[in-house]
Amino acid sequence: MLSEEENCTLTQVGPGTPMGELMRRYWQPIAAVSELDTQSTKPVRLFGEDLVLYRDRAGTYGLLDRHCPHRRADLSYGYAEDCGLRCHYHGWAFDETGRCIDQPFEETTHPEARFKDRVQVKAYPVEAKAGLLWAYLGPQPAPCLWDWEVFYATGFKQIVFAEVPCNWLQCQENSIDPVHFEWLHSNWSVRLRGRDGPYSPRHLKVGFDEFDYGYIYRRVREDTTEEDELWSVGRACLWPNALYTGDHFEWRVPIDDTHTLSVGWFLDRLPGDAPFEQASIPSWYAETTDVRTGRWLDTHVMNQDFVAWLGQGVIADRTQEHLGDSDRGVTAVRKRFLDDLEVIADGGDPKAILRDESHNERLWLPRFASGQPTGITRSGPNAGQATAYTLGEAGKPRPFSFLAGQPPAIAAELERVWSERNSQV
């Protein structure tokens, strides 16, 4: 178990905290490109800081302090210009570097004063990649933004967000916990369907290996051997706050000490070998609570994860844990974080920082696409049945089983594309 001091160190991410300084050294996904197709600004909160994300008319992205340095107006109500963002209150404008580029009244009355040259708002760089907008809040120079090979895979992609009211670390520790699949996603789903079995094959062996960009966890169940990709390929717990399973990523982005932004990037591989390019990757916000009862939803895989994370409390008290053999990965991750804090205190780079852009091209990650768990549905023609992760039948793609509330239009578009390509194979 951790000491109270260690637990506080690993969970506090605000400005000036050790873990906050560590996490700011990594690019974080904060929004979808498609979110700014219909609006020019979006308020965001990251690492305890209130900010505004925007795209100006030239297509440049910026991330600024949410409050105008003039009279503290909320810049999320500002509007995009050909260059930069203009405050709606008195018209001051700022570019993506935070430089004040216009003060209409002051420049009319005292242009010689060049007052705008003495005004700066806090600003952070933003990059677009794979349909996501990524922010870097750390010291310069910024590292490379990882260019994962799967970002270029042929398939239908979608991005899903959810706000989870608990600390980021208990969310990320789920990424290095193989045994929870047996119970949280398999056996619990059986009981939620009102059945007493059959239950999932039991885990017999788990393994954990560190690699350049995180950790790989492996498992052997009663129905598999070490030849199965559950062991031979495994899954990647990506550093510092993500999971990669083969066809999707999950990032757990700290909003503050008690809230986490869950960011999911999902790929449905399509039939055939013909190229496929989405004009825009759609995004949506998942449903997390049952409006009838106020309880957390348990019908989809990641919703079930949310239930487990939230059940640990707003910030898990790790001084009260009793860790076992299956928790070796959790222990290794915690130790590595604590070690990395010492590394950055000495002026070094923590784990998984990539500085050489020439090595940042379609980075390979182990692909794992079978043996997935199941969720359950509570309404519609398949109510009470498992929603499998296998490919769909009768020319249809698999149901979306990760998060509740997928917009019908996105499901319909995937089915249309899938059916069209399937008929050509």
Legacy VTK file of the C-alpha trace (Angstrom):
# vtk DataFile Version 3.0
C-alpha trace
ASCII
DATASET POLYDATA
POINTS 425 float
0.000 0.000 0.000
1.034 3.618 -0.415
1.646 6.048 2.407
-0.731 8.978 2.738
2.019 11.292 1.530
2.711 9.159 -1.555
-0.994 8.934 -2.332
-1.316 12.719 -2.199
1.780 13.124 -4.364
0.448 10.825 -7.111
-3.097 12.201 -7.167
-2.617 15.979 -6.927
-2.204 17.537 -10.384
-2.758 21.253 -9.881
-0.214 23.944 -10.812
3.011 23.583 -8.859
2.374 20.036 -7.628
4.992 17.362 -8.441
2.571 15.131 -10.366
1.025 18.121 -12.091
4.462 19.132 -13.314
5.098 15.577 -14.538
1.803 15.200 -16.397
2.212 18.586 -18.076
5.267 17.214 -19.866
3.025 15.090 -22.105
0.624 16.085 -24.869
-2.957 15.564 -23.699
-6.078 15.098 -25.895
-8.584 17.727 -24.806
-11.236 17.947 -27.556
-12.191 16.739 -31.005
-11.452 18.692 -34.157
-15.105 18.273 -35.121
-16.251 20.098 -31.975
-15.006 23.385 -33.411
-16.726 22.855 -36.759
-19.866 24.588 -35.480
-18.417 26.817 -32.754
-15.192 28.762 -32.507
-14.555 28.401 -28.771
-14.852 25.772 -26.063
-14.229 26.239 -22.324
-11.941 23.554 -20.922
-10.448 22.799 -17.535
-7.103 20.990 -17.345
-4.891 20.259 -14.357
-6.937 22.666 -12.271
-6.625 25.530 -14.779
-9.616 27.168 -16.478
-8.845 27.738 -20.149
-10.515 28.432 -23.474
-9.815 26.473 -26.647
-10.462 28.215 -29.957
-9.907 28.046 -33.699
-9.558 31.306 -35.597
-10.737 31.969 -39.145
-7.339 31.042 -40.558
-7.650 27.593 -38.938
-5.088 28.227 -36.197
-5.831 26.656 -32.806
-5.120 28.310 -29.488
-5.511 27.534 -25.799
-5.617 30.599 -23.546
-6.366 31.530 -19.962
-10.140 31.694 -19.801
-10.137 35.215 -18.345
-9.224 38.302 -20.332
-6.362 40.181 -18.613
-8.229 43.487 -19.096
-11.295 43.116 -16.849
-11.353 39.310 -16.400
-14.208 38.638 -18.843
-14.792 35.006 -19.876
-13.001 34.506 -23.188
-15.038 31.398 -23.979
-17.704 33.926 -25.030
-15.244 35.679 -27.295
-15.214 35.279 -31.055
-12.686 34.200 -33.619
-10.994 36.676 -35.926
-8.827 36.133 -38.998
-6.009 35.916 -36.477
-6.710 35.115 -32.867
-9.578 35.439 -30.407
-11.345 38.717 -29.540
-12.895 39.388 -26.138
-16.617 40.197 -26.364
-16.419 42.758 -23.514
-14.059 45.489 -24.775
-12.648 43.981 -27.945
-9.121 43.139 -26.866
-7.717 40.395 -29.117
-5.049 37.738 -28.546
-3.177 35.332 -30.810
-2.307 31.690 -30.117
0.874 32.686 -28.264
-1.143 34.802 -25.810
0.174 38.056 -27.261
-2.291 40.946 -27.221
-2.669 42.004 -30.852
-5.414 44.611 -30.605
-6.850 47.093 -28.073
-9.321 49.154 -30.134
-9.950 52.086 -27.796
-6.431 52.355 -26.398
-4.939 52.311 -29.891
-7.378 55.004 -30.989
-6.611 57.385 -28.135
-2.937 56.632 -27.453
-1.429 54.603 -30.279
2.039 55.800 -29.333
1.799 54.088 -25.918
1.858 50.606 -27.473
-0.006 49.363 -24.390
-0.877 46.095 -26.102
2.807 45.182 -26.274
2.872 45.033 -22.478
-0.098 42.653 -22.159
0.178 38.882 -22.361
-2.323 36.149 -21.500
-1.285 32.629 -20.537
-1.235 30.393 -23.622
-0.422 26.772 -24.444
0.319 25.138 -27.835
-2.322 23.000 -29.548
-1.917 20.465 -32.340
-4.473 18.502 -34.339
-3.873 14.794 -34.948
-6.167 11.830 -35.634
-9.286 13.961 -35.248
-8.218 15.090 -31.771
-6.927 18.394 -30.475
-3.914 17.956 -28.201
-2.541 20.474 -25.716
0.900 20.769 -24.166
1.063 22.590 -20.829
4.660 21.822 -19.882
8.047 23.511 -20.203
9.562 24.176 -23.598
10.770 22.684 -25.798
7.722 20.487 -26.220
8.338 16.810 -27.028
6.994 15.097 -30.130
3.289 14.351 -30.243
3.202 10.570 -30.724
2.346 9.518 -34.268
0.814 6.083 -33.672
0.514 3.801 -36.697
-3.084 2.899 -35.920
-4.122 6.524 -36.489
-3.707 5.784 -40.216
-5.586 2.489 -40.284
-8.390 2.089 -42.786
-11.638 2.221 -40.887
-14.504 4.218 -39.463
-13.345 6.324 -36.525
-15.234 8.076 -33.758
-14.265 9.957 -30.603
-16.214 9.705 -27.354
-15.906 11.862 -24.239
-17.204 11.462 -20.709
-16.534 13.385 -17.521
-15.893 11.099 -14.572
-16.058 12.730 -11.110
-13.022 11.075 -9.544
-9.245 11.303 -9.600
-7.387 10.381 -12.778
-5.039 7.831 -11.184
-7.693 5.268 -10.229
-8.905 5.513 -13.832
-5.445 4.883 -15.252
-4.637 2.039 -12.864
-7.514 0.186 -14.518
-5.280 0.087 -17.631
-2.829 -2.305 -15.961
-5.383 -4.593 -14.271
-6.091 -7.706 -16.393
-8.144 -9.692 -13.863
-10.914 -7.102 -13.666
-12.124 -8.241 -17.106
-13.139 -11.590 -15.668
-15.287 -10.062 -12.952
-16.317 -6.529 -13.867
-17.071 -7.060 -17.542
-17.872 -10.759 -17.756
-19.239 -12.239 -14.537
-20.978 -9.058 -13.416
-22.599 -8.743 -16.851
-23.933 -12.285 -16.477
-25.537 -11.373 -13.170
-26.863 -8.078 -14.518
-28.697 -10.124 -17.148
-30.364 -12.040 -14.337
-28.433 -15.251 -14.872
-26.282 -17.426 -12.638
-23.912 -18.492 -15.391
-22.030 -19.548 -17.305
-19.243 -17.427 -15.876
-16.052 -16.334 -17.576
-13.054 -18.678 -17.713
-10.837 -17.967 -14.723
-7.469 -16.270 -14.979
-4.563 -18.622 -14.285
-1.564 -16.396 -14.968
-0.783 -12.721 -15.527
2.410 -11.018 -16.656
3.705 -7.472 -17.007
6.511 -6.168 -19.209
7.809 -2.616 -19.503
8.521 -1.173 -22.961
9.462 2.255 -24.335
5.959 3.721 -24.208
4.467 2.033 -21.165
3.729 -1.501 -20.013
2.293 -4.607 -21.674
0.061 -6.820 -19.581
-0.571 -10.453 -20.483
-2.907 -13.146 -19.201
-3.701 -16.823 -19.514
-7.212 -18.057 -18.772
-8.635 -21.538 -18.411
-9.601 -21.486 -22.087
-6.273 -20.157 -23.446
-2.548 -20.908 -23.453
0.531 -18.781 -23.889
0.043 -19.210 -27.644
-3.118 -17.109 -27.479
-2.734 -13.382 -28.136
-4.077 -12.650 -24.675
-0.538 -13.639 -23.661
1.556 -13.474 -26.849
0.426 -9.941 -27.774
-1.252 -8.534 -24.683
-2.463 -5.009 -24.205
-0.607 -1.734 -23.763
-0.889 0.532 -20.749
0.465 3.656 -22.460
2.449 6.201 -20.507
1.399 8.201 -18.676
-2.406 7.997 -18.817
-3.766 5.837 -21.621
-4.804 2.328 -22.643
-4.421 0.832 -26.118
-6.220 -2.402 -26.929
-5.633 -2.839 -30.669
-8.531 -0.913 -32.148
-9.068 1.831 -29.622
-7.361 4.185 -27.211
-8.601 5.453 -23.877
-7.002 8.496 -22.274
-7.705 9.584 -18.689
-7.010 13.329 -18.752
-6.926 15.125 -15.386
-9.429 17.972 -15.219
-8.442 18.602 -11.617
-7.821 16.451 -8.543
-11.417 15.185 -8.413
-12.527 15.056 -12.068
-11.232 13.193 -15.111
-11.986 13.610 -18.811
-12.319 10.178 -20.408
-11.307 10.400 -24.070
-11.943 7.392 -26.281
-10.718 7.017 -29.887
-12.379 4.074 -31.628
-11.676 2.338 -34.918
-14.012 -0.035 -36.757
-11.960 -1.740 -39.437
-13.931 -2.014 -42.661
-14.274 -4.858 -45.182
-12.018 -4.814 -48.209
-8.696 -3.218 -48.992
-9.878 -0.079 -50.784
-8.803 3.242 -49.239
-11.281 4.988 -46.987
-11.056 8.548 -45.741
-13.470 10.241 -43.382
-14.016 13.906 -44.124
-14.391 14.470 -40.390
-14.151 12.125 -37.415
-17.408 12.451 -35.464
-17.401 13.003 -31.711
-19.986 12.734 -28.976
-20.438 12.718 -25.205
-21.425 9.456 -23.550
-24.290 8.957 -21.142
-23.096 8.050 -17.655
-26.176 8.002 -15.403
-29.626 6.417 -15.515
-32.062 9.354 -15.611
-34.706 7.259 -13.873
-32.667 6.240 -10.855
-29.659 8.578 -10.773
-27.402 5.513 -10.588
-24.330 5.097 -12.774
-25.024 3.180 -15.989
-23.648 -0.370 -16.104
-24.721 -1.438 -19.577
-21.501 -0.842 -21.528
-17.902 -1.795 -20.933
-16.438 1.598 -20.113
-19.544 2.552 -18.150
-18.817 -0.485 -16.003
-15.264 0.794 -15.562
-16.667 4.136 -14.413
-18.741 2.378 -11.755
-15.618 0.661 -10.405
-13.549 3.856 -10.393
-16.240 5.941 -8.730
-16.804 3.262 -6.115
-13.259 3.876 -4.843
-14.229 7.390 -3.761
-13.426 10.744 -5.269
-9.753 10.066 -4.511
-8.987 6.452 -3.623
-7.447 5.983 -0.183
-4.559 3.704 -1.101
-3.400 3.485 2.503
-6.298 1.092 3.084
-5.571 -1.299 0.197
-4.454 -4.914 0.416
-2.722 -5.635 -2.895
-2.236 -9.156 -4.216
-0.304 -10.935 -6.950
-2.632 -9.674 -9.704
-1.691 -6.105 -8.704
1.981 -6.352 -9.673
1.326 -4.090 -12.637
-0.343 -1.464 -10.466
2.609 -1.541 -8.079
5.096 -1.175 -10.949
3.245 1.807 -12.412
3.106 3.619 -9.085
6.806 3.054 -8.487
7.665 4.304 -11.961
5.678 7.492 -11.422
7.493 8.136 -8.141
10.839 7.434 -9.831
9.962 9.801 -12.697
9.260 12.585 -10.213
12.867 12.296 -9.099
14.025 12.299 -12.724
12.290 15.584 -13.566
13.442 17.105 -10.267
16.978 16.426 -11.508
16.206 18.065 -14.859
15.704 14.889 -16.923
12.922 13.617 -19.135
10.409 11.150 -17.673
9.356 7.924 -19.368
8.039 7.869 -22.968
9.169 11.381 -23.912
10.169 11.413 -27.589
12.432 14.248 -28.757
13.600 13.124 -32.202
10.924 13.907 -34.784
12.718 11.721 -37.345
11.796 8.713 -35.182
8.186 9.804 -34.778
6.540 8.303 -37.846
3.730 5.745 -37.582
4.969 4.300 -34.322
4.068 0.650 -33.898
1.999 -0.673 -31.018
0.989 -4.316 -30.431
-2.388 -4.946 -31.995
-4.854 -7.068 -30.099
-8.370 -7.435 -31.441
-9.961 -10.648 -30.122
-10.961 -12.027 -26.769
-12.762 -8.803 -25.868
-15.237 -8.620 -22.981
-18.931 -7.942 -23.374
-21.406 -5.442 -22.040
-25.186 -5.758 -21.983
-28.044 -3.767 -23.430
-31.173 -2.880 -21.521
-33.453 -1.709 -24.346
-34.251 -2.441 -27.957
-34.494 -5.786 -29.765
-31.378 -7.141 -28.034
-32.407 -6.181 -24.495
-30.767 -8.360 -21.893
-28.343 -9.949 -24.331
-24.601 -9.622 -24.559
-23.297 -7.162 -27.139
-20.266 -8.981 -28.481
-17.130 -7.306 -29.768
-16.904 -9.714 -32.695
-17.539 -8.380 -36.167
-21.176 -7.904 -37.016
-23.255 -10.434 -38.905
-25.315 -10.122 -42.084
-23.165 -7.356 -43.519
-23.414 -5.159 -40.446
-20.674 -3.831 -38.170
-20.438 -4.835 -34.535
-22.641 -2.962 -32.072
-20.902 -0.183 -30.174
-20.426 -1.728 -26.746
-17.956 0.605 -25.098
-20.089 3.550 -23.982
-23.790 4.339 -23.679
-25.573 6.922 -25.767
-24.074 6.608 -29.242
-26.042 8.981 -31.520
-28.202 7.010 -33.998
-26.805 9.055 -36.887
-23.253 7.840 -36.188
-24.364 4.215 -35.903
-26.331 4.580 -39.155
-23.373 6.108 -40.992
-21.078 3.293 -39.891
-23.620 0.698 -41.000
-24.019 2.449 -44.364
-20.256 2.554 -45.006
-19.809 -1.009 -43.791
-22.626 -2.395 -45.955
-21.432 -0.517 -49.024
-17.918 -1.860 -48.742
-19.045 -5.342 -47.700
-21.086 -5.646 -50.892
-17.949 -4.942 -52.940
-15.764 -7.589 -51.300
LINES 1 426
425 0 1 2 3 4 5 6 7 8 9 10 11 12 13 14 15 16 17 18 19 20 21 22 23 24 25 26 27 28 29 30 31 32 33 34 35 36 37 38 39 40 41 42 43 44 45 46 47 48 49 50 51 52 53 54 55 56 57 58 59 60 61 62 63 64 65 66 67 68 69 70 71 72 73 74 75 76 77 78 79 80 81 82 83 84 85 86 87 88 89 90 91 92 93 94 95 96 97 98 99 100 101 102 103 104 105 106 107 108 109 110 111 112 113 114 115 116 117 118 119 120 121 122 123 124 125 126 127 128 129 130 131 132 133 134 135 136 137 138 139 140 141 142 143 144 145 146 147 148 149 150 151 152 153 154 155 156 157 158 159 160 161 162 163 164 165 166 167 168 169 170 171 172 173 174 175 176 177 178 179 180 181 182 183 184 185 186 187 188 189 190 191 192 193 194 195 196 197 198 199 200 201 202 203 204 205 206 207 208 209 210 211 212 213 214 215 216 217 218 219 220 221 222 223 224 225 226 227 228 229 230 231 232 233 234 235 236 237 238 239 240 241 242 243 244 245 246 247 248 249 250 251 252 253 254 255 256 257 258 259 260 261 262 263 264 265 266 267 268 269 270 271 272 273 274 275 276 277 278 279 280 281 282 283 284 285 286 287 288 289 290 291 292 293 294 295 296 297 298 299 300 301 302 303 304 305 306 307 308 309 310 311 312 313 314 315 316 317 318 319 320 321 322 323 324 325 326 327 328 329 330 331 332 333 334 335 336 337 338 339 340 341 342 343 344 345 346 347 348 349 350 351 352 353 354 355 356 357 358 359 360 361 362 363 364 365 366 367 368 369 370 371 372 373 374 375 376 377 378 379 380 381 382 383 384 385 386 387 388 389 390 391 392 393 394 395 396 397 398 399 400 401 402 403 404 405 406 407 408 409 410 411 412 413 414 415 416 417 418 419 420 421 422 423 424
